[in-house]
Structures are given as C-alpha cells and as structure tokens.
C-alpha cells in the first residue's frame, strides 16, 4: 500500500543492497551515533525535518542540525518551491 507523506527520506548505506526510504507526516528526527558498536556508541549529531501546512494552503519545510535551523523552503499552492537560506551568522 502506497502512502503519501510530506517528508520523504531516502537512505543509502553500505549495509543495504539498495536504497531504503520512508515517509514522515510532520517531524522526522535522526540521531547519529558514533563508536564501535550499538552498545558502545556516543551521540554525534542530530538532524530534523519539519512540515507545516498553513491555512492558505502553503507548506513550510525546515531542516535543523543540532537544533539550529539550516534551511527553510515554502511550497506554494502552485507547487513552486521558494527556498530561504537560514541566517546562521
């Protein structure tokens, strides 16, 4: 069964024979850990993608790394994407 999600993640990793993907409706968070095994690993970085649908039909997507907004994009009703770079300076 195919699902429609406003956020779609394609994952490519050497442990898979092909890419894997999954959809997210509102918030997708990933914690990246480093170390020598699953039980001996430490937090390295987190990233998050959020989606918000507004009353006028536009959709806003935001990408964060360790809680800092990196990039924002708005999809208007005509499916035109307007990308706004975050001001991180």
URTALIN-V762465 format. One record per residue. D_LAST is the distance of its C-alpha to the last C-alpha in Angstrom with 1 decimal. Layout:
BEGIN
{{D_LAST} {D_LAST}}
END
This chain:
BEGIN
{{44.2} {41.1} {38.4} {35.8} {32.3} {29.2} {27.2} {28.9} {28.0} {29.7} {29.9} {31.1} {32.2} {34.9} {36.9} {37.6} {40.0} {38.1} {34.8} {34.6} {33.0} {32.7} {31.7} {29.8} {30.3} {27.4} {25.3} {25.3} {24.0} {24.4} {24.3} {24.5} {26.7} {27.7} {31.0} {34.6} {35.8} {35.2} {36.6} {34.8} {31.2} {28.0} {24.9} {22.2} {19.7} {19.9} {19.0} {20.0} {20.8} {21.9} {24.1} {25.2} {28.0} {28.1} {31.4} {31.2} {31.1} {27.6} {25.7} {22.1} {20.7} {17.5} {16.4} {14.9} {14.6} {15.5} {14.9} {11.3} {11.5} {10.9} {13.2} {15.6} {18.8} {21.7} {25.3} {27.5} {31.3} {32.1} {30.1} {27.6} {24.1} {21.2} {17.9} {14.6} {11.4} {9.0} {5.8} {3.8} {0.0}}
END
